[in-house]
């Protein structure tokens, strides 16, 4: 997949929109995070790395697997993953309106891979990465 053409502010804008939507949908989820500044920085960094490596599906899969394993230790439940996916895809659309179907599939696949790692089910199909 060629590099995604996204605004420079995309990672930061996406992080802000993601947590706003996540906490709107699951208010008690905010208790799972240390501080707003920390979570924004971590999300922005992870998303920036994923975008940097968007042309290398194997590298992204490894990065997402490690990120998912770390999140598993924080008490993430299956319902959090389902709602988190909704919040993430909404945030992506808010931060970069007008994505192509192929770009949208990239983000859907990335979240599905992360969810698989968070749940300990490392069987996600990286269909949006090619």
C-alpha positions as CSV (number, residue, x, y, z in Angstrom):
1,X,0.0,0.0,0.0
2,X,1.4,3.4,-0.8
3,X,1.9,5.9,2.0
4,X,-1.4,7.4,3.2
5,X,-1.9,11.0,2.3
6,X,-3.1,12.4,5.6
7,X,-2.8,15.8,7.3
8,X,0.3,16.3,9.4
9,X,-2.0,16.8,12.4
10,X,-3.8,13.5,11.8
11,X,-2.2,11.4,14.7
12,X,-2.9,14.1,17.3
13,X,-6.4,14.9,16.0
14,X,-7.2,11.2,15.8
15,X,-6.0,10.7,19.4
16,X,-8.2,13.5,20.7
17,X,-11.3,12.3,18.8
18,X,-10.7,8.7,19.8
19,X,-10.6,9.4,23.5
20,X,-13.5,11.8,23.4
21,X,-15.6,9.2,21.6
22,X,-14.4,6.3,23.8
23,X,-15.2,8.1,27.0
24,X,-18.6,9.2,25.7
25,X,-19.4,5.6,24.9
26,X,-17.8,4.1,28.0
27,X,-17.5,6.8,30.7
28,X,-15.9,4.3,33.2
29,X,-13.1,3.5,30.8
30,X,-11.4,6.7,31.7
31,X,-10.4,5.1,35.0
32,X,-8.2,2.7,33.0
33,X,-5.8,5.5,31.9
34,X,-3.1,7.3,33.9
35,X,-3.6,10.8,32.5
36,X,-5.1,12.5,29.5
37,X,-1.7,13.8,28.4
38,X,0.0,10.4,28.7
39,X,-2.7,8.6,26.8
40,X,-2.8,11.2,24.0
41,X,1.0,11.0,23.7
42,X,1.0,7.2,23.6
43,X,-1.8,7.0,21.1
44,X,-0.2,9.7,18.9
45,X,3.2,7.9,18.9
46,X,1.6,4.5,18.2
47,X,-0.4,5.9,15.3
48,X,2.6,7.8,13.9
49,X,4.7,4.6,13.9
50,X,1.9,2.7,12.2
51,X,1.5,5.3,9.5
52,X,5.3,5.5,9.0
53,X,5.4,1.8,8.4
54,X,2.2,1.6,6.4
55,X,4.1,0.1,3.4
56,X,5.4,-2.8,5.5
57,X,2.5,-5.1,6.7
58,X,4.7,-7.5,8.6
59,X,6.3,-4.7,10.6
60,X,2.9,-3.2,11.4
61,X,1.5,-6.6,12.5
62,X,4.5,-7.0,14.9
63,X,4.1,-3.5,16.3
64,X,0.3,-4.0,16.8
65,X,0.8,-7.4,18.4
66,X,3.2,-5.9,21.0
67,X,0.9,-2.9,21.6
68,X,-2.1,-5.3,22.0
69,X,-0.2,-7.5,24.5
70,X,0.6,-4.5,26.6
71,X,-3.1,-3.5,26.6
72,X,-4.2,-6.9,27.6
73,X,-2.5,-6.4,31.0
74,X,-4.7,-3.3,31.6
75,X,-7.9,-5.3,31.9
76,X,-9.4,-4.6,28.4
77,X,-12.6,-6.6,27.9
78,X,-14.2,-7.8,24.7
79,X,-16.9,-5.1,25.0
80,X,-14.1,-2.5,25.2
81,X,-12.7,-3.8,22.0
82,X,-16.0,-3.6,20.2
83,X,-16.7,-0.1,21.3
84,X,-13.1,0.9,20.9
85,X,-13.2,-0.1,17.3
86,X,-16.3,2.1,16.8
87,X,-14.5,5.0,18.5
88,X,-11.3,4.5,16.5
89,X,-13.0,4.4,13.1
90,X,-15.1,7.4,14.0
91,X,-11.9,9.3,15.1
92,X,-10.2,8.3,11.9
93,X,-13.1,9.8,9.9
94,X,-13.1,12.9,12.0
95,X,-9.4,13.5,11.6
96,X,-9.3,12.7,7.9
97,X,-12.7,13.0,6.2
98,X,-12.9,11.6,2.7
99,X,-10.7,8.5,3.1
100,X,-10.8,6.1,0.2
101,X,-12.2,2.6,0.8
102,X,-8.7,1.3,0.6
103,X,-7.4,3.7,3.3
104,X,-10.4,3.0,5.5
105,X,-9.7,-0.8,5.1
106,X,-6.1,-0.1,6.3
107,X,-7.4,1.4,9.6
108,X,-10.1,-1.3,10.0
109,X,-7.5,-4.0,9.6
110,X,-5.0,-2.3,11.9
111,X,-7.6,-2.1,14.7
112,X,-8.7,-5.7,14.1
113,X,-5.1,-6.8,14.4
114,X,-4.7,-4.8,17.6
115,X,-8.0,-6.2,19.0
116,X,-6.8,-9.8,18.3
117,X,-3.6,-9.2,20.2
118,X,-5.5,-7.5,23.1
119,X,-7.8,-10.5,23.4
120,X,-5.0,-13.0,23.0
121,X,-6.5,-14.2,19.7
122,X,-3.7,-13.5,17.2
123,X,-5.6,-14.5,14.1
124,X,-6.6,-11.2,12.5
125,X,-6.4,-11.1,8.8
126,X,-4.4,-8.0,7.6
127,X,-6.6,-7.6,4.5
128,X,-6.3,-3.8,4.4
129,X,-2.5,-3.8,4.3
130,X,-1.9,-4.9,0.7
